[in-house]
Amino acid sequence: MSQSASGIVDMETPSGEAVDSFAAKLSGISADFRRWDVRRVEVLLDLPFSDLIHRAQLVHRQYHDPNGVQLSTLISVKTGGCPEDCGYCPQAARYHTNVENQDMLTVEDVIAAAAAAKAQGATRFCMGAAWRGPRERDMKSVVEMVRAVKALGLEACTTLGMLKPGQAEQLQEAGLDYYNHNLDTSPEFYGEIITTRDYEDRLDTLQKVRHAGINVCCGGIVGMGESRRARAGLIAQLANLDPYPESVPINHLVQVEGTPLHGTEALDPLEFVRTIAAARITMPKAMVRLSAGRREMPDAMQALCFLAGANSIFYGDKLLTTGNPEAERDKALFDRLGLHSI
């Protein structure tokens, strides 16, 4: 394995570590999980399913309440009109979807939504905006929103796109707990999904967030037509961030008519569960979030994801512009599985 100064892992150069040695490390929970090249993650993903889930459970139980799930709520504070060309996103202005360009929500609207989320049991409130990055005139409203959410006793998270110098510091001063900025996929597959910004841009924003002292929420999307190796590449990139993200959302592509990825061949559900397990093993202390696509997942698949180490969900009726399981359905599933919110 080689790694550039920016932190991108070279997928084409395996470390040469023997599989037997790697398996031995996996069997010891006290092993050093800090360095993961792509080949090592591939070895994980190639394990027999029951062996992989067993290893993920061992790691999960060492670092987390095995039956505890953290609840987050996500709303869109600025919907539609984004200039980017992310192939999965219905908010891109260039695609013909049913998402219309809308004005930014008021601070009062956000406070009402955050209060409702807290009443439903959420502990973190996430605010997303369809921007390439926030303009300075937008930051005043965002800062007010963050402060208002914090005043309600909730953790605050934002996802605003690429940050300019000084903006992360403004968010930190307002009390922001988490900044979400996903890598989406592996470096090699990234250009198949997005062309209006590159991997270095994403890593640069993550570095700004870290330097400002804000926790990182960073994950990706699977089911976009990528190979298993590309999924391994995504997990390796995340696990090798220094430190790895405190929160890792694993999204299952929600296909929206009008976007380039609509009609992509569906991912095997067990492959998604494998990805959750690999994220848990390689980032043992992180909160691994079962994110977009959960509405389309049957209860049994969600149960396997929790078994594989997912311990956070987005909770509520909507994820930005796509649906999410209703709160009552989630409560019923938690009751059936013996899960509780944390």
Disulfide bonds with the S-S distance in Angstrom:
none
